[in-house]
Amino acid sequence: MQASKQARGHAFSEVVVQIDDALSQGIYSFKLGELYRVYEQRIKYFIPDATVNKTLFKGELLDHLSSMECKNILMEDVLS
């Protein structure tokens, strides 16, 4: 269980760093599906048989971004 939490935390932080890097380059539009794939790939790197819930990821990401006051970001709600 602890390894799963650490893997998810690490994967989530990589997505946030990717968003932060893009913002510093003037990119303000992101596809949730692409961010989800990065998140899922990183988790599966650590835990190959892990399952990742798209809806929970979306909620966590949007909560995190709202706490960062990222109001100029456009998220395309395409999770396929």
C-alpha positions as CSV (number, residue, x, y, z in Angstrom):
1,M,0.0,0.0,0.0
2,Q,2.8,2.4,0.9
3,A,4.6,1.7,-2.4
4,S,1.4,2.4,-4.3
5,K,1.0,5.8,-2.5
6,Q,4.6,6.7,-3.3
7,A,4.3,5.7,-6.9
8,R,1.1,7.7,-7.3
9,G,2.6,10.7,-5.6
10,H,5.7,10.5,-7.8
11,A,3.6,10.1,-11.0
12,F,1.4,13.0,-10.0
13,S,4.3,15.3,-9.3
14,E,5.8,14.5,-12.7
15,V,2.5,15.6,-14.3
16,V,2.6,18.8,-12.3
17,V,6.2,19.5,-13.3
18,Q,5.3,18.9,-16.9
19,I,2.4,21.4,-16.6
20,D,4.7,23.9,-14.9
21,D,7.3,23.6,-17.6
22,A,4.7,24.2,-20.3
23,L,3.3,27.2,-18.5
24,S,6.8,28.7,-18.3
25,Q,6.9,28.3,-22.1
26,G,3.6,30.1,-22.6
27,I,1.5,27.0,-23.1
28,Y,-1.8,27.2,-21.3
29,S,-3.9,24.5,-23.0
30,F,-3.7,20.9,-22.0
31,K,-5.5,17.7,-22.9
32,L,-6.5,15.7,-19.9
33,G,-6.1,12.5,-21.9
34,E,-2.4,13.3,-22.6
35,L,-1.7,14.2,-18.9
36,Y,-3.5,11.0,-17.8
37,R,-1.3,8.9,-20.1
38,V,1.8,10.4,-18.6
39,Y,0.4,9.7,-15.1
40,E,-0.6,6.1,-16.0
41,Q,2.8,5.3,-17.6
42,R,4.7,6.5,-14.6
43,I,2.6,4.6,-12.1
44,K,2.9,1.4,-14.3
45,Y,6.7,1.9,-14.4
46,F,6.7,1.4,-10.6
47,I,3.8,-0.9,-10.3
48,P,3.1,-2.8,-13.6
49,D,-0.2,-4.3,-12.5
50,A,-1.6,-1.0,-11.0
51,T,-5.0,0.3,-12.1
52,V,-5.5,4.0,-12.6
53,N,-8.9,5.6,-12.3
54,K,-9.3,8.4,-14.9
55,T,-12.0,10.2,-13.0
56,L,-10.1,10.3,-9.7
57,F,-7.0,11.6,-11.6
58,K,-9.0,14.3,-13.2
59,G,-10.5,15.4,-9.9
60,E,-7.1,15.4,-8.2
61,L,-5.5,17.4,-11.0
62,L,-8.2,20.0,-11.1
63,D,-8.2,20.4,-7.3
64,H,-4.4,20.8,-7.4
65,L,-4.6,23.4,-10.2
66,S,-7.3,25.3,-8.4
67,S,-5.2,25.4,-5.3
68,M,-2.3,26.8,-7.4
69,E,-4.7,29.5,-8.7
70,C,-4.0,28.5,-12.3
71,K,-6.9,30.4,-13.8
72,N,-5.5,30.9,-17.3
73,I,-5.2,27.1,-18.0
74,L,-7.6,25.5,-20.5
75,M,-8.2,21.8,-19.9
76,E,-9.7,19.9,-22.7
77,D,-11.9,17.3,-21.1
78,V,-10.9,14.5,-23.4
79,L,-10.0,11.4,-21.4
80,S,-9.9,8.9,-24.3
